Amino acid sequence: MNRPTLNSKQFEQQYSGTLSDYVTAIAWSPKGTTLAATSAAGEVVLWQDGDLTTLQTGKGESVNCAAFSKDGQFLAVGGQDGKVKIWRESELIATLENSPAWVDKLAWSPTDNHLAFSLGRYVQVWNADTREIVVTLNFDASSVLGIDWRDDGEYLAIGGYLGVKIWDSQNWDEDPYILDIPSVSVAIAWSPDGKYLASGNMDRSITVVESQMLSSDGEAQPWLMQGFPGKIRQIAWSELATQQGAPLVACSSVDGIVVWEKQADDSLGWEATVLTNHVDIIQAIAFAPKSFLLASAAADGWICLWKKAKEVSQILTGVSSGFSTLAWHPQGNQLAAGGENGELFVWSKTKRGQGFGNK
């Protein structure tokens, strides 16, 4: 496979290390001082100031997800053994036993220390301050495939077969709002401004709903985008809004990316821009904070940086096989990624890459 070459060098490699197996998840702490990474062998490590600290060695059972709490005080991971483990400053403070259900989705509330995590067809919400389960939510239709809190912490969205259920976190006993989808919701994501929720679906479509519909009379309809080559694997929103007043939403399907920009006239919906450069399945996409710079990591062994979410400005390489995941530093000055063979990389923005042209 011939790797494309570009002259632009916005980011330079700062660190490379290796875990013993496929890197399943990476997450930056909110202040960006710590990077957590997990592997299919069960490892949990922290990267700080160039040093790697092991919180958990591999025992052969995959750790599938990792996330820091809003203030960075807690790190939670979940995995194949059905356990959710929570560390505070490198000290294991809680282990929630849920075997035999795998835990492959979890998310902290953006406003308090409430952790939502999947348990088969259910989601539990755990309070890290009281060390108690707050509520158990029944998705019912299938295993949970996606969990995401709205930016104000007021709504928790859960996706799976036949759509998305959205619960009001101020009143868990109320029936959830149901976004019906005649397929499977594979990936869900709230926009950073909380105005929109997007669902990427198994039937090669995307559904976008406005938050105001959660309390409306039901007359407004979600937007539906179709025509992708395969199921929608990832959804990513930009923090920045366009001149039309809405953020961009990007989705990946097979080896392609489509970026959607909302039009000023609601009846015109969202206009698509197709991005093609990868030659294998895209495993992760993410916009840099406060920027339209989009990163995509794929099984072809490339991370593409898309300037203004339109054209490739740099390609990062270094893995022996493919990339499995990526995550932007909260300030956008570093990009971390994991590989299928356990590689862990951190790239830092160069002096030349500091300008506004990369947005």
N, C-alpha and C positions, 0 to 999 in steps of 0.2 A: 504494500500500500504506500503510495507516495504522499508524504505529508506536505501540504501547501506551506509556502514560506512567505512571510510578510516582513517589511522593513520596520514597521512600528514596534516599539518596545515600551509599552505603558507599564508593564509589571515585570519584575525580575524575581527569580527564585530566592527565597530567604532561608527556607528550611526544607529538608527532606528526611524522612524516617520511614520505618517499616513496622507494621503489625504482622502477626503471623497468618492472617487470613483476610479475606474480602472486607473492606471497610464499609460497614453498613450504615453508619450515621456519623455526622460531625455537627457541632454546635458551638457558637461563640457565646461567651458570657455577655450580658448587656453592655458592660463597660469595655469589652474587648480585651481584657487582660488575660483571659484563659480560653483555650480551645479544647473541647472534649471530643474524643473519637471512640468509636466502638467497632467491634469486628464480629465476623461470623463464627469465630472461635470462642467468643465470649469475653474478649478483653474490653476493659474500660480504661482509657488513659487521658491524662491532661497534659497539654502543651502550654508552658508558660516561660517567657523569656528565653526561648530556644531549648528549654529542657523538657524532657518527657517523663512524667510521673505515672506509674501504674497504680490504679485504684483496684483493679480486679484482673487477675490473670485468666487466660483462656482455659476453659474446661470442656470445650467441645460443643456447648449449646450457645447458639447465636444470641447476641444482644442486638435488637432490631431498631431501637429508637432512643434518642437522647435529647434532653432539653433543659435549659437553665430557667429558674424562676425569674420574675420581672426585675428583682434587685440583684440577681446573681448569687444570692445566698445559698440556694439549693440547686443540685443537679440530680435529675431523675433519669433512670434508664429502665427499659423494659425489654423482655425477650422471650426466647423459646421455652425457658423453664417456668414461665408463668409468673415470675416474680417482678415486682416493681421495686427498685432499690433507689434510695434517696441519700445523697451525701450532702453534708454541710461542711464546706472548707476542708475537703479530703477525708472527713470522718463519716463513716456510714451510720446514719441515725435511724433509718427505718427500712424494713423489708416487708412488703405486702405480698403475701402468698396467695396465688390465684390459680395454681396448677389444677387441671391440665390445660387450661386456656392459654394460648400464646398471647403475649402483649406486644403488638407491633405498631401501635399508634398511641402517642401521648402528647399533651399540650398543657402548658401552664397558663392560667388566666393572666392577662396583661395588667390587671389592677390589684390582684391580691395573691396570696400563696395557696391557691386552689389548683390542684393537678387533676386533669381529666385523662383517663386512660381506658383503652379498649379491653374488653373481656368477652370474646366471642360476639354474641349478639347484644351485648350490654356495654355501657360506658359507666364507670364509677368516677366520682369526683371526691378527691381526698384533700382535707385541710391540713397543710403542713404545720400550722401554728398549734392546732389542737390535737393533731395526729389521729383524726377521726374521719371516717367516710361521711361525706355530706349527703350524697344522694346516689342512687343507682338508676340509670336511665335505660329503658328497654327499646332498642332499635327495632327488634322483632323480625323484620323481613329477611335479614341476613347477618353475616358477620360485619362488623364495623370496618369500613375501608378508609375513612377519613374523619379527622377531628380538627376543628378550628374555632377559636374564640374571636368574637368581634373586638375591635381595638379598645372599646370602652368596657369590655368584660360583661356586658349585659346579656349577650346572646352566645350560646354554644351550638355550633352546627355539627351534625353527625351525618356522614354519607354512607351509602351502600346500595343494595338492591332496591330498585324502584324509587330512588330519589334521596332527598336530604330532609332530615328533621331538625328543626331549630327551636331550642328551648330557651325560655326566659330565665336567666340565672337569679333574678330577684323573686321568682315564684316557680320553683321546680315542679309544683303540683299541677300547674296549668298544662293543658294539652299543648304539644308543640305545634308550631307552624310546619306544614308539610309542603315541600317543593316536589311535586310529582314529576318523575322522569320515567318514561316507559322503557327503561334499560337499567344499567347499573352506574351509580355515581362512583367513579374510580378515584377522583382527586377533587378536593374542595379547598377554597381559599377566599377569605374576606379581603377586600381591598384595604390598604393601610388607613384610609380615611373612614372606613366603616360604612361607606355608602352602597357598596355592591358585594354580592356573594356570587362566586363563579363555581360551577360544577363541571368537571371534565368527565365525559361519559363513555361507557363501553361501546355504545352504538355510533361512535365516531362523531359525536356532537358536543357542543358546549352550551350550557344554560347559564344565563346571567340574570340575577334578580336584584332589584333595588331594595335596600333595607326598609324604606318607607312602606313597602308592600306588606311587611310583617304586621303592621297595625292598620292597614287600609281595608276598604270594603271588598277587596278582591277583584275590582274591575281592571286594574292594570295587569298586563301580561309580561312574563319574563321574555327576554330576548333568547333566540335559539340560533346558534351558528352550526352549520353542517358542512359535510364534504371533505372530511379528513381521510387520510389513507388507512388509518387504524384507530384503535382506542386512544383516548386522551390520557397520557401518562402523568403529566405534570401541568400545574397551573402556577403562574407567577404574576404578581401585580407590581407596578412601579409605585414608589412613594410620591414622585412628582406627578402633577396633573398636566395635561396638555393645554393648549390654548382654548380647547373646547370645555375645559373645566373638569375633566375626568381623567383618572390614571390610565395608563396602558395596561392591557392584560395579555400575557403571552401564554401559549400552550404548546406542548410538544406531543407529536404523534409519530411513531416509528423514528425516522431520521430527519424529520422536518420540524420547523417551528412556524407558528402563525402568530403575529402580533396584531391585536385588535385595538383600534382607536375609535372611541365613541364620537359620533357626529353631533353637531349642535342641535339638529332637529331629531327628536326622539324617534320619529317615524322612519328615519333613515338608518337607525340602529348603529352598528359598529362596522367600520371599514377594515378590511384585512390586508396585511402585508406578509408575504410568504418569505421565510428565510431558509435558504438551502446551502449547506456546505458539508455537513456531516455525512458519513457513508455507513454509519451503523446506528443502532438504537440509542437515542438520547436518554440519559439516566437522570439528569437533574438540570433545572434552569433557575436562574435568580437574577433579579435586577439589583444593581448596586444601590445602596441607600442614597436618597436624594439625587438620583441620576436616572437617565434613560439607558445607561450602559448595561447590557444584558450579557450574562455568562451562561454558556451551555456546556455540559460535560457529557461525553458519550462513550459507548463501548468501542469506538474506533481509536481511542487513545488520545483524543484531542479535547481541549477546552477552548471553545471559540468565544472571543469577546466581541460583541456586536455593538459598534458605535451608534448611538442614538437608536438602538434596536432596529438597525437597518442594514448595516454592512460590517463584515468582519474587519477588525482593526488589528487583532493579534490572535495568535494561536499558541496555547501553552501545551507542552508535551512532557514526557518523562516517565510515564508508566510503562511496564513491560507488556501489559495487555490493554485493558480499557479502564476508563474512569467510572467510578460508581456513584459519587456524590460530590457536592460542593456547597460552600457557604461563604457569604461575604462578611467581613468584619463590620461591626456596627457603624464605624466611621467611613467605610468603603475604601480604606487605604490598604487593605490586605484581602487576599482571597485564599481560602483553604479548600483542599480537595482530597478525596480518597480514591484509591485504586482497587481494582478487582483482585490484585495479588497482594494487598495489604499496604501499598505505598501511601504515605501521608505527606502532603506538600503544603507549604505556605509561600505565596508570592506577595511581594510588597510593591506598591506604586513607586515608580521612578520619579525623579525630579521633573523629567520631561513629560510625565503623565499626569502632572498636577493641574493642568489647565482645564478650562471649561469645555474645551473641544471634545472631551471624552463623554460628555453627557449624552 
